[in-house]
Amino acid sequence: MVQGATNWNTETTEEWLQQYIDDWVAFYRKHTSDGEVASYIPVLQEANADHLGISIVGKNGTNIRSGDVDVPFTIQSISKVLSFIVACMERGIGYVLDRVDVEPTGEAFNSIMHLEMKQLKKPFNPLVNAGAITVASMLEGKSSDQKLESLFNLLEKMLGYRPHLDIDVYESERDTSMRNRAIGYYLLEMGYLEDDLNITLEAYFKQCSIEVTIDDLARIGMILANDGFDPSTEEEIIPRQVARLAKALMLTCGMYDASGKFAAYVGIPAKSGVAGGIIALAPARVRDEELPFIDGCGIGVYGPALDKQGNSIAGIRLLRHIANKWDLSIF
Ligand code: DON
């Protein structure tokens, strides 16, 4: 029996939801002390490890938020979902999938080992660094800024404003990017890149440094939950086939070497970023009882204390709790 299932259809639904979420955020905030903020990009170390916030947006615009809701953070690897979507929209799905696969790695996000050991014809998937850098090379444009123009346009359409770069994070990432440069040179040697290596890497560092909030992630998640259709403007922002592909990748590869456990215990498409963000989404469910956000929802989480895989430690536990209580799993 899903907790409180009989109460969701009353006038006080939103108050009920708010109370539950407030309690759960307060409880899981204690779990932030089990993780650590990212330190390999020096500026990210300045984040407050105790922070935890969540925003949930329903198809009808209902928005439940709790915790540290107004703290901006950089999107980091969550941008890989968006750059993949943009590349598919610019080049076509076939072109992109000829150059990057859709298989989970079971390895860390910045692993280089599997590329060489498995003698791949293309990187494993667009959500690990090797795949994301390859995708960045496919984005149209002669400079890194031009390459990101369509990504910013997509964000502006979804969010109603144009986000900006966090220059400090961008410079910090660029100046400490030895591993990503190593991956880039390997991709260059193998002939996987479609564009100049330095322009491609600049575009990749910049896309990771876009500043967002949990409300932004929840809104993007809600549009993906609706297969790319924005119910508030009644506009198809992302072609349905591209949105579905992106969600399949989020489910199988979005949490890196914790993707299997996340699918098993949470059961919804999600993507994490090393600054502490997680985007997640639940599609509409068909059940014979009333459930919260039964028409689908997008979820944004922020909690910069990370586990060993680079995922928000309290954020994952909070999501697991909510998904179980509200029966969000797609399985
Ligand atoms: O490539 C990097 O190191 C980062 N800018 C992005 C990594 C990231 O967010 C991994 N996710 N958990």
Boltz pocket constraint, residues with backbone or C-beta under 6 A from the ligand:
constraints:
  - pocket:
      binder: B
      contacts: [[A, 75], [A, 76], [A, 77], [A, 78], [A, 109], [A, 110], [A, 129], [A, 173], [A, 180], [A, 204], [A, 208], [A, 272], [A, 273], [A, 274], [A, 275], [A, 309], [A, 310], [A, 311]]
      max_distance: 6.0
